Each structure stands twice: as C-alpha cells, then as structure tokens.
Amino acid sequence: MKTKDIKILLVDDEPDILEIVSYNLASEGYEVFTAKNGVEGVAKAKKKTPHLIIMDVMMPEMDGIEACEMIRNTPGLENTIITFLTARGEDYSQVAGFDAGADDYITKPIKPKVLVSKVKALLRRLKEDKKEVEDIVKVGSIVINREEYKIINDGEEIVLPRKEFELLSLLTSKPNKVFKREVILDKVWGNEVVVGGRTIDVHIRKLREKIGDDHFKTVKGVGYKFVL
C-alpha cells in the first residue's frame, strides 16, 4: 500500500495539535482528516474508514475512551489501528485505553519527528498483515480467520480488537510453547513502538474473559503460553 493511499484521522480538541500533527503527517504523504471531539471523530471515522486514528483522551462532548469503544463496535472499523495521543500518562488511564480497544498509547509532549516514526511503525502492521500464509487456522475448538480478523470459539463468533487478535494468533501458532514477554512485544507491537509494561497483561486478561481462562497460562518471570 502506497503512503498516499493511507488515511489517517486525527481527533483532538486543541487546534494547535490538529494543525501541527496534521501538517507533519500530510508532509509524509498521508491523507489526513481531523475532528475536534469524540462525537465528530466517530462520525468521520464511519464516513472515511481510516487506516489509523490518533485520538486525544480528554475531549468535550465525548471523550476518547468512549469514542474508541464506539469505533471498535462499528462494522468495518474493528481492525482500524487506534492510538491515543494524550497528556494523561497515568497507568489507570493507559489501562482504560487498552481496555477500550486501543493499539497504542502515546503521551504528550512528543516531537513531531518522533510521532511520525511511531505512526510509521504502527502502519507497518498493515503490510505485515498481507504476508500471512495461512488465512484460516483451527486450534482445538477455536477457528482463527486471519483474513477477516474473525474468531469462532465453539461455534460462536467473537470480535476482537486488532492487538488482541494478533496476540491470540501468535500464542495459538504454537500451543504449549512459552512465548517470552519481549518476543510478544516484538511480534505483536513491533520493537519500534514503546508500550507500557502492563500492556501484555491487560490484553491477556481480555482474552481470558472472551476465550476462556483455562487456555492462557502465565509463566512467572518469562511470559505466556496457550494450552488446549
């Protein structure tokens, strides 16, 4: 996919942020759209179907957490990459963001060049998605459709946010194998993207709630494995 074909939606209530970030992203060749609050952001996401959404947390009318949840529940937008760009760096705020379905969490202030690098790292996932050889994989009672980003567990279809899907796909690629935390971060998030230490734990917890607690085992001090 060429850079000019990639659509990015920037949602922030600060005009300066909209102007600076959109300018830098547009200078890289991306097609950039903007929205000034969560309500407008959700509406524009539905209309434009962006590949990436960069969104603030604290906004009028609808905050970023609620907007993220609404976007994740919108058909056609389940796999859109979403990252928060916010001044709120507290652990609980980041956990809430990942729980809502975000793929990454970037704290302000951040230099435009660094942000552009992070955007490129996130968008690299779009290219990697096309390299998958097997589109449909069956592991026990779970069917993983990588092409459509769908999970069927015991005949029931489950919709997972992008990172939860990729984490499950990685762990089920080799059942009973212990994947080290650094390997998971590299394979699912990419070593160019800096995420908090609790990121994996949050996503594992969500998978346990949706797929079943018995399938995911923690190996203390090492990582996680998927068991049948």
C-alpha positions as CSV (number, residue, x, y, z in Angstrom):
1,M,0.0,0.0,0.0
2,K,1.4,3.4,-1.0
3,T,1.7,6.2,1.5
4,K,-0.8,8.4,-0.4
5,D,-3.4,5.7,-0.1
6,I,-3.2,5.6,3.7
7,K,-5.9,7.6,5.5
8,I,-5.3,8.9,9.0
9,L,-7.9,10.5,11.3
10,L,-6.6,12.9,13.9
11,V,-9.1,13.7,16.8
12,D,-8.2,16.4,19.3
13,D,-9.9,19.5,20.8
14,E,-6.7,21.5,20.7
15,P,-6.4,23.5,17.3
16,D,-2.6,23.7,17.6
17,I,-2.3,19.9,17.9
18,L,-4.5,19.4,14.9
19,E,-2.6,21.9,12.9
20,I,0.9,20.7,13.8
21,V,0.3,17.0,13.7
22,S,-1.8,17.0,10.5
23,Y,0.9,19.2,8.8
24,N,3.7,16.7,9.7
25,L,1.7,13.7,8.6
26,A,0.5,15.3,5.4
27,S,4.1,16.2,4.6
28,E,4.9,12.5,4.7
29,G,2.3,11.9,2.0
30,Y,-0.6,10.6,4.2
31,E,-4.2,11.6,3.6
32,V,-5.2,13.3,6.9
33,F,-8.6,14.1,8.2
34,T,-9.3,15.9,11.5
35,A,-12.1,16.1,14.1
36,K,-12.3,18.3,17.2
37,N,-14.2,16.0,19.6
38,G,-15.2,12.4,20.1
39,V,-18.7,12.7,18.5
40,E,-17.2,14.3,15.4
41,G,-14.4,11.7,15.4
42,V,-16.8,8.7,15.5
43,A,-18.9,10.2,12.6
44,K,-15.8,11.0,10.5
45,A,-14.4,7.5,11.2
46,K,-17.6,5.9,9.9
47,K,-17.5,8.1,6.8
48,K,-13.8,8.0,5.9
49,T,-12.9,4.5,7.2
50,P,-9.3,5.5,8.1
51,H,-6.4,3.0,8.4
52,L,-5.2,4.8,11.6
53,I,-6.9,7.0,14.2
54,I,-4.8,9.2,16.5
55,M,-7.0,10.4,19.3
56,D,-6.9,12.5,22.5
57,V,-8.5,11.2,25.7
58,M,-9.9,14.3,27.3
59,M,-12.3,16.0,24.9
60,P,-15.7,17.7,25.1
61,E,-19.0,16.1,24.2
62,M,-17.4,12.6,24.1
63,D,-14.0,11.5,25.5
64,G,-11.6,9.4,23.6
65,I,-12.3,6.2,25.6
66,E,-16.0,6.2,24.7
67,A,-15.2,7.2,21.1
68,C,-12.7,4.3,20.9
69,E,-15.3,1.8,22.1
70,M,-17.9,3.0,19.7
71,I,-15.4,2.8,16.8
72,R,-14.4,-0.7,17.8
73,N,-18.1,-1.8,17.7
74,T,-18.7,-0.3,14.3
75,P,-18.8,-2.8,11.4
76,G,-15.9,-2.2,9.1
77,L,-13.8,-0.4,11.7
78,E,-12.9,-3.3,14.0
79,N,-9.4,-3.5,12.7
80,T,-8.6,0.2,12.3
81,I,-5.4,1.0,14.2
82,I,-6.2,3.3,17.1
83,T,-3.6,5.1,19.2
84,F,-4.2,7.6,21.9
85,L,-2.1,10.8,21.9
86,T,-2.7,12.5,25.3
87,A,-1.1,14.3,28.2
88,R,-2.5,11.8,30.6
89,G,0.2,9.2,31.3
90,E,-1.2,7.5,34.4
91,D,-1.3,3.7,34.5
92,Y,-5.0,3.6,35.1
93,S,-5.6,5.9,32.1
94,Q,-3.5,3.7,29.8
95,V,-5.2,0.5,31.0
96,A,-8.6,2.1,30.3
97,G,-7.4,3.0,26.8
98,F,-6.2,-0.6,26.1
99,D,-9.4,-2.0,27.6
100,A,-11.4,0.2,25.1
101,G,-9.5,-1.4,22.2
102,A,-6.6,0.9,21.6
103,D,-3.5,-0.4,19.9
104,D,-1.0,2.0,21.5
105,Y,-0.8,4.9,23.9
106,I,1.5,7.9,23.2
107,T,2.0,10.6,25.8
108,K,2.4,14.3,25.1
109,P,4.5,16.3,24.6
110,I,6.2,14.5,21.8
111,K,8.4,15.8,19.0
112,P,6.7,15.7,15.5
113,K,9.5,13.6,14.0
114,V,9.2,11.0,16.8
115,L,5.4,10.9,16.4
116,V,5.8,10.3,12.6
117,S,8.2,7.5,13.4
118,K,5.7,5.9,15.7
119,V,3.0,6.3,13.1
120,K,5.2,4.5,10.5
121,A,5.8,1.7,13.0
122,L,2.1,1.3,13.6
123,L,1.2,1.4,9.9
124,R,3.8,-1.3,9.3
125,R,1.3,-3.7,10.7
126,L,-0.8,-3.1,7.5
127,K,2.0,-4.5,5.4
128,E,2.7,-7.4,7.7
129,D,-1.0,-8.5,7.6
130,K,-0.6,-9.3,3.9
131,K,2.3,-11.6,4.5
132,E,0.2,-14.3,6.3
133,V,0.4,-17.6,4.5
134,E,-2.5,-19.4,6.2
135,D,-5.7,-17.4,6.3
136,I,-7.7,-19.9,8.4
137,V,-6.2,-21.9,11.3
138,K,-8.1,-24.3,13.6
139,V,-6.7,-24.8,17.1
140,G,-8.9,-27.1,19.2
141,S,-12.4,-25.6,19.3
142,I,-11.1,-22.2,18.1
143,V,-11.1,-21.2,14.4
144,I,-8.9,-18.1,13.5
145,N,-9.7,-16.4,10.3
146,R,-6.7,-14.1,9.7
147,E,-8.0,-12.6,6.5
148,E,-11.3,-11.4,8.1
149,Y,-9.9,-10.9,11.6
150,K,-12.6,-13.2,13.0
151,I,-12.5,-15.7,15.8
152,I,-15.0,-18.6,16.2
153,N,-15.0,-20.4,19.5
154,D,-17.3,-23.4,20.0
155,G,-19.4,-22.2,17.1
156,E,-19.7,-18.6,18.5
157,E,-18.2,-15.7,16.6
158,I,-16.1,-13.4,18.7
159,V,-14.9,-9.9,17.6
160,L,-11.5,-9.0,18.9
161,P,-9.6,-5.7,18.7
162,R,-6.6,-5.9,16.4
163,K,-3.9,-6.4,19.1
164,E,-6.0,-9.0,21.0
165,F,-6.4,-10.9,17.7
166,E,-2.7,-10.7,16.9
167,L,-1.7,-11.8,20.4
168,L,-4.1,-14.8,20.2
169,S,-2.9,-15.6,16.7
170,L,0.7,-15.6,18.0
171,L,0.1,-17.7,21.1
172,T,-2.0,-20.3,19.2
173,S,0.6,-20.6,16.4
174,K,2.5,-22.9,18.7
175,P,0.2,-24.3,21.5
176,N,2.1,-25.1,24.8
177,K,5.1,-23.0,23.7
178,V,6.0,-20.3,26.2
179,F,6.4,-17.0,24.4
180,K,8.7,-14.6,26.3
181,R,7.3,-11.2,27.0
182,E,10.0,-9.5,24.8
183,V,9.1,-11.8,21.9
184,I,5.4,-11.0,22.3
185,L,6.1,-7.2,22.3
186,D,8.3,-7.5,19.2
187,K,5.9,-9.7,17.3
188,V,2.6,-8.0,18.2
189,W,3.6,-4.4,18.8
190,G,6.9,-4.2,17.0
191,N,10.2,-3.2,18.6
192,E,9.8,0.4,17.3
193,V,6.7,1.0,19.3
194,V,7.2,1.7,23.0
195,V,4.4,0.4,25.2
196,G,3.9,0.2,28.9
197,G,5.0,-2.9,30.9
198,R,1.4,-3.8,31.7
199,T,0.2,-3.8,28.1
200,I,0.6,-7.6,27.6
201,D,-1.1,-8.3,30.9
202,V,-4.1,-6.2,30.0
203,H,-4.6,-7.9,26.6
204,I,-4.2,-11.4,28.2
205,R,-6.8,-10.5,30.7
206,K,-9.2,-9.5,28.0
207,L,-8.6,-12.7,26.0
208,R,-9.2,-14.8,29.1
209,E,-12.6,-13.1,29.6
210,K,-13.5,-13.7,25.9
211,I,-11.9,-17.1,25.1
212,G,-11.6,-18.8,28.4
213,D,-9.3,-18.5,31.4
214,D,-8.0,-22.1,31.1
215,H,-6.4,-21.5,27.7
216,F,-3.9,-18.9,28.9
217,K,-1.2,-19.8,31.3
218,T,1.3,-17.4,32.9
219,V,4.9,-18.5,33.3
220,K,6.1,-16.1,36.0
221,G,9.1,-14.1,35.0
222,V,9.0,-15.4,31.5
223,G,5.8,-14.9,29.5
224,Y,2.6,-16.7,28.4
225,K,1.5,-19.8,26.6
226,F,-1.7,-21.1,25.1
227,V,-2.9,-24.6,26.1
228,L,-5.7,-26.7,24.7
